[in-house]
Amino acid sequence: MALRLVKIQRKIFTANNALHYFLSNEWVFINTKAMALEKLLLPSDQLAFSYKTDSEQAVPFKFFTDGLMGCRRYLLNEPNSTMPQAKIHSRR
């Protein structure tokens, strides 16, 4: 049992060392060109690509829920039918 915990702690330590630089620095992304493109986008293109303007705020819970479902479907190749078991497992 202790050996298993040591292995887990070693993995956590290694991952923490790898991500430390990115987690401890502040990052500023300049997106002036992307913001300028928003003004050039036609209304028909906004509808076709489900583009939301600045005035339409994204709902954070829905954003993360959609991201989680996308990860399950496209990265882990898990079907939606396993979602009830996954919810039970995550609540443990």
C-alpha positions in Angstrom: 0.0 0.0 0.0 2.8 2.4 0.9 4.6 1.7 -2.3 1.5 2.6 -4.3 1.1 5.9 -2.5 4.8 6.7 -3.2 4.3 6.1 -6.9 1.2 8.3 -6.9 3.0 11.1 -5.0 6.0 10.8 -7.5 3.6 11.3 -10.4 2.0 14.3 -8.7 5.4 15.8 -8.0 6.6 15.3 -11.6 3.4 16.8 -13.0 3.6 19.8 -10.6 7.3 20.4 -11.6 6.3 20.3 -15.3 3.4 22.8 -14.9 5.0 25.1 -12.3 6.2 27.7 -14.7 2.9 27.9 -16.5 0.8 28.0 -13.3 2.9 30.5 -11.5 3.2 33.2 -14.2 0.6 35.6 -15.4 -0.2 35.4 -19.1 -1.5 38.2 -21.2 -2.9 37.4 -24.7 -3.3 40.3 -27.0 -6.3 39.6 -29.4 -6.8 42.9 -31.1 -6.9 41.3 -34.6 -9.5 38.8 -33.4 -11.6 41.6 -32.0 -11.3 43.5 -35.3 -12.6 40.5 -37.2 -15.7 40.5 -35.0 -16.7 43.8 -36.6 -16.2 42.4 -40.1 -18.4 39.3 -39.5 -21.6 39.3 -41.5 -24.9 38.6 -39.6 -25.5 35.5 -41.8 -22.0 34.2 -40.8 -22.8 34.8 -37.2 -25.8 32.6 -37.5 -24.1 29.9 -39.6 -21.2 29.5 -37.1 -23.1 30.2 -33.9 -20.9 33.2 -33.1 -21.7 35.1 -29.9 -20.9 38.8 -29.6 -19.5 40.5 -26.5 -23.0 41.5 -25.4 -24.0 37.8 -25.1 -22.1 36.4 -22.1 -21.3 32.7 -21.9 -22.7 30.7 -19.0 -19.7 29.2 -17.3 -21.5 26.1 -16.0 -22.7 25.3 -19.5 -19.3 26.0 -21.0 -17.5 23.6 -18.7 -20.3 21.0 -19.0 -20.0 21.1 -22.8 -16.2 20.9 -22.5 -16.5 17.8 -20.3 -18.9 16.1 -22.6 -16.6 16.9 -25.6 -13.7 15.4 -23.8 -15.6 12.3 -23.0 -16.9 11.9 -26.5 -13.9 12.9 -28.7 -10.8 12.3 -26.5 -11.8 9.3 -24.3 -14.2 7.8 -26.9 -16.8 7.1 -24.2 -20.5 6.8 -25.3 -23.1 8.9 -23.6 -24.8 5.7 -22.3 -22.0 5.5 -19.6 -22.8 8.9 -18.2 -25.0 7.7 -15.3 -22.2 5.3 -14.1 -19.6 8.1 -14.4 -21.7 10.4 -12.2 -22.0 7.7 -9.6 -18.3 7.0 -9.7 -17.4 10.7 -9.4 -19.6 11.2 -6.4 -17.7 8.5 -4.4 
